């Protein structure tokens, strides 16, 4: 069977990861001189406590190449393929780290897939890959399926404040100040692997309503839509969003995934959004 490797930026619940037996690689979060792997050493709740108390914005780093070695060793012994379903290489060094690790195992069939996405859509791709692997599909078939889905992925999200995106260099400080002075709530999107502006609304209520409209406009429903909601410290609002989406779009199951520390560093607390795949 092909081994599917995810990392913590996919946001899949830990119990689901354990239940499925998916291999999970952590990202690295650094507060000053202290560094933490965000799988067992630092979950989102603990991270938020440290974030709110920190004087400076923490930094993130891709997983170290040696973290992949035990996985590749196992694949070598069992003569199995490995598919690493990685977050966008335009915002994360995970793709490069996995590629460096793969160079140490020239005889092993290792595929590093740059999904050009993050968070819940990355989680959806991981689950699709895992389902196919468990069904006995080949590495070629799984990679082909992922490459078909990747350009059809859409993520739209709101942040409660632009402070963290500005500090992390994702937007300019002047743009942040102007948005806050005008009380603008921007809707952001992940497009071609990068965070970009989508629209602006004057209130969070209007921005959330617009999120629903965007899903209704673009998402045709059905199981292949893989519609999901992302959130951090906004679970009640996320649940209301799911209820509204279920009444408007033909998607029976809409999971809510919590944003992991490596993404909250940039999005900040109370961020939320939606992810799906168009036909």
C-alpha positions as CSV (number, residue, x, y, z in Angstrom):
1,X,0.0,0.0,0.0
2,X,1.2,3.5,-0.7
3,X,2.2,5.5,2.4
4,X,0.4,8.9,2.6
5,X,2.3,11.6,4.5
6,X,0.5,14.7,5.8
7,X,1.7,17.6,8.0
8,X,0.1,19.6,10.6
9,X,-0.9,22.5,8.3
10,X,-3.7,20.3,7.0
11,X,-5.6,20.9,10.2
12,X,-7.2,17.5,10.4
13,X,-8.2,16.5,13.9
14,X,-5.7,14.4,15.7
15,X,-8.1,11.6,16.6
16,X,-9.0,11.3,12.9
17,X,-5.4,11.2,11.9
18,X,-4.8,8.4,14.5
19,X,-7.9,6.5,13.6
20,X,-6.8,6.4,9.9
21,X,-3.2,5.8,10.6
22,X,-2.0,8.7,8.5
23,X,1.6,9.7,9.0
24,X,1.8,13.2,10.3
25,X,4.8,15.5,10.2
26,X,4.9,18.6,12.4
27,X,5.7,22.1,11.5
28,X,8.1,24.1,13.7
29,X,7.0,27.2,15.7
30,X,9.6,29.4,17.4
31,X,9.1,31.8,20.3
32,X,12.4,33.6,20.6
33,X,15.0,30.9,21.3
34,X,12.4,28.3,22.1
35,X,11.2,26.0,19.3
36,X,8.3,23.5,19.3
37,X,6.9,20.8,17.0
38,X,3.2,21.6,16.7
39,X,2.0,18.0,16.7
40,X,2.7,16.8,20.3
41,X,4.7,19.7,21.9
42,X,2.3,22.6,21.1
43,X,-1.4,22.3,20.1
44,X,-3.5,25.3,19.0
45,X,-4.9,26.0,22.4
46,X,-1.4,26.1,24.1
47,X,-0.1,28.1,21.1
48,X,-2.8,30.8,21.4
49,X,-1.9,31.3,25.1
50,X,1.7,31.9,24.2
51,X,0.9,34.0,21.2
52,X,-1.3,36.4,23.2
53,X,1.4,36.7,25.9
54,X,4.3,37.1,23.4
55,X,5.9,40.6,22.8
56,X,7.1,39.6,19.3
57,X,5.4,37.5,16.7
58,X,6.6,33.9,16.7
59,X,8.3,32.5,13.6
60,X,7.6,29.2,11.8
61,X,9.9,26.8,10.0
62,X,9.4,23.8,7.8
63,X,9.9,20.3,9.3
64,X,13.5,19.2,9.3
65,X,14.4,16.7,6.6
66,X,15.5,14.0,9.1
67,X,11.8,13.8,10.3
68,X,11.0,12.0,7.1
69,X,13.8,9.4,7.3
70,X,12.0,6.8,9.4
71,X,9.1,6.9,6.9
72,X,11.3,6.5,4.0
73,X,13.2,3.7,5.7
74,X,9.9,1.8,6.3
75,X,8.9,2.3,2.7
76,X,12.3,1.0,1.6
77,X,11.9,-2.2,3.7
78,X,8.4,-2.8,2.5
79,X,9.1,-1.7,-1.1
80,X,6.2,0.7,-0.9
81,X,5.7,4.1,-2.5
82,X,5.4,7.4,-0.4
83,X,3.3,10.4,-1.3
84,X,3.9,13.5,0.7
85,X,0.8,15.8,0.4
86,X,2.5,19.1,1.1
87,X,1.2,22.6,1.7
88,X,1.9,25.3,-0.9
89,X,5.6,25.7,-1.6
90,X,5.0,29.4,-2.1
91,X,4.3,29.9,1.6
92,X,6.0,27.0,3.2
93,X,9.4,25.3,3.0
94,X,7.8,21.8,3.5
95,X,8.1,20.8,-0.2
96,X,11.8,21.7,-0.3
97,X,12.4,19.9,3.1
98,X,10.7,16.7,1.8
99,X,12.6,16.9,-1.5
100,X,15.9,17.2,0.4
101,X,15.0,14.2,2.6
102,X,14.0,12.1,-0.5
103,X,17.5,12.6,-2.0
104,X,18.9,10.4,0.8
105,X,16.7,7.5,-0.5
106,X,17.4,7.3,-4.2
107,X,16.0,3.8,-4.6
108,X,12.6,4.6,-3.0
109,X,9.5,5.8,-4.9
110,X,8.9,9.1,-3.2
111,X,6.4,11.6,-4.6
112,X,6.3,15.2,-3.2
113,X,3.1,16.9,-4.2
114,X,2.9,20.7,-3.9
115,X,-0.8,21.2,-3.4
116,X,-0.6,25.0,-3.7
117,X,-3.0,25.2,-0.7
118,X,-3.2,25.0,3.1
119,X,-5.6,24.2,5.9
120,X,-8.9,22.5,5.2
121,X,-8.4,22.0,1.5
122,X,-5.1,20.4,2.2
123,X,-6.9,18.2,4.7
124,X,-9.4,17.2,2.0
125,X,-6.6,16.2,-0.4
126,X,-4.9,14.2,2.3
127,X,-8.2,12.3,3.0
128,X,-8.7,11.6,-0.7
129,X,-5.2,10.3,-1.1
130,X,-5.6,8.1,2.0
131,X,-8.9,6.7,0.8
132,X,-7.3,5.8,-2.5
133,X,-4.3,4.2,-0.9
134,X,-6.5,2.1,1.3
135,X,-8.5,1.1,-1.7
136,X,-5.3,-0.3,-3.3
137,X,-4.8,2.5,-5.9
138,X,-1.3,3.0,-7.3
139,X,0.9,6.0,-6.5
140,X,0.4,7.1,-10.1
141,X,-3.4,7.0,-9.8
142,X,-3.3,8.9,-6.5
143,X,-1.0,11.6,-7.8
144,X,-3.0,12.0,-10.9
145,X,-6.2,12.5,-8.8
146,X,-4.5,15.1,-6.6
147,X,-3.1,17.0,-9.6
148,X,-6.7,17.0,-11.1
149,X,-8.1,18.5,-7.9
150,X,-5.4,21.0,-7.0
151,X,-6.3,23.7,-9.6
152,X,-10.0,23.4,-8.7
153,X,-9.5,24.2,-5.0
154,X,-10.9,27.4,-3.5
155,X,-10.3,28.9,-0.1
156,X,-11.8,32.2,1.2
157,X,-11.3,33.4,4.7
158,X,-11.6,36.3,7.1
159,X,-9.2,37.5,9.8
160,X,-10.3,39.3,12.9
161,X,-7.4,41.7,12.6
162,X,-4.7,42.3,9.9
163,X,-2.1,42.7,12.6
164,X,-0.6,39.3,12.2
165,X,-0.6,39.3,8.4
166,X,1.2,42.7,8.5
167,X,3.8,41.6,11.1
168,X,4.5,38.5,9.1
169,X,5.1,40.5,5.9
170,X,2.0,39.1,4.1
171,X,0.5,42.6,3.7
172,X,1.9,46.2,4.2
173,X,1.5,48.0,7.4
174,X,-0.1,51.0,5.7
175,X,-2.8,48.7,4.2
176,X,-3.5,47.3,7.6
177,X,-3.8,50.7,9.2
178,X,-6.2,52.0,6.4
179,X,-8.4,48.9,6.7
180,X,-8.7,49.3,10.5
181,X,-9.4,53.0,10.3
182,X,-12.2,52.4,7.8
183,X,-13.4,49.3,9.8
184,X,-13.1,47.2,6.6
185,X,-13.3,43.5,6.9
186,X,-11.3,42.1,3.9
187,X,-12.1,38.6,2.5
188,X,-8.9,36.9,1.5
189,X,-8.3,34.0,-0.7
190,X,-5.6,31.4,-1.4
191,X,-4.9,31.7,-5.1
192,X,-2.1,29.9,-7.0
193,X,-0.6,29.0,-3.6
194,X,-0.5,32.5,-2.2
195,X,-2.7,34.6,0.1
196,X,-4.3,37.4,-2.0
197,X,-7.2,39.9,-1.4
198,X,-10.6,38.9,-2.8
199,X,-13.2,41.5,-1.6
200,X,-13.8,44.0,1.2
201,X,-16.9,44.3,3.4
202,X,-17.7,47.0,6.0
203,X,-18.7,44.6,8.8
204,X,-17.9,41.0,9.8
205,X,-21.6,40.1,9.5
206,X,-21.6,41.2,5.9
207,X,-18.3,39.4,5.2
208,X,-19.7,36.2,6.6
209,X,-22.8,36.6,4.5
210,X,-20.7,37.2,1.5
211,X,-18.7,34.0,2.2
212,X,-22.0,32.1,2.0
213,X,-22.9,33.8,-1.3
214,X,-19.5,32.9,-2.8
215,X,-19.9,29.2,-1.8
216,X,-23.5,29.2,-3.3
217,X,-22.2,30.8,-6.5
218,X,-19.2,28.6,-7.0
219,X,-19.8,25.3,-5.3
220,X,-22.2,23.0,-7.1
221,X,-22.5,20.6,-4.2
222,X,-22.2,16.8,-4.0
223,X,-19.6,14.7,-2.3
224,X,-16.8,15.8,-4.7
225,X,-17.1,19.4,-3.5
226,X,-15.3,18.5,-0.3
227,X,-16.7,21.6,1.3
228,X,-15.2,22.4,4.7
229,X,-15.0,25.2,7.2
230,X,-11.8,26.5,8.9
231,X,-11.7,28.4,12.2
232,X,-9.7,29.3,15.2
233,X,-11.3,30.6,18.4
234,X,-14.5,31.0,16.4
235,X,-16.2,27.6,16.7
236,X,-19.8,29.0,17.5
237,X,-19.6,31.2,14.4
238,X,-18.2,28.3,12.4
239,X,-21.1,26.1,13.4
240,X,-23.6,28.8,12.4
241,X,-21.8,29.1,9.1
242,X,-22.1,25.3,8.6
243,X,-25.9,25.4,9.3
244,X,-26.4,28.2,6.8
245,X,-24.3,26.4,4.2
246,X,-26.2,23.1,4.6
247,X,-29.4,25.0,3.9
248,X,-28.1,26.5,0.7
249,X,-25.7,23.9,-0.8
250,X,-26.2,20.2,-1.4
251,X,-23.3,19.0,0.7
252,X,-24.5,16.6,3.5
253,X,-21.2,16.6,5.5
254,X,-19.4,19.9,6.1
255,X,-16.5,19.3,8.7
256,X,-15.0,22.1,10.7
257,X,-11.2,22.1,11.0
258,X,-9.2,24.1,13.5
259,X,-6.4,26.1,12.1
260,X,-3.0,24.8,13.3
261,X,-0.4,27.0,15.0
262,X,1.8,27.4,11.9
263,X,-1.2,29.1,10.1
264,X,-2.5,31.0,13.1
265,X,0.9,32.8,13.4
266,X,-0.2,34.7,10.2
267,X,-4.0,34.7,10.4
268,X,-4.3,35.4,14.1
269,X,-7.1,34.4,16.5
270,X,-10.8,34.3,15.4
271,X,-10.0,33.7,11.8
272,X,-12.5,31.6,9.8
273,X,-13.3,30.7,6.3
274,X,-14.4,28.0,3.8
275,X,-12.7,25.7,1.4
276,X,-14.1,23.6,-1.5
277,X,-13.3,22.2,-4.9
278,X,-15.2,23.4,-8.0
279,X,-16.2,21.0,-10.8
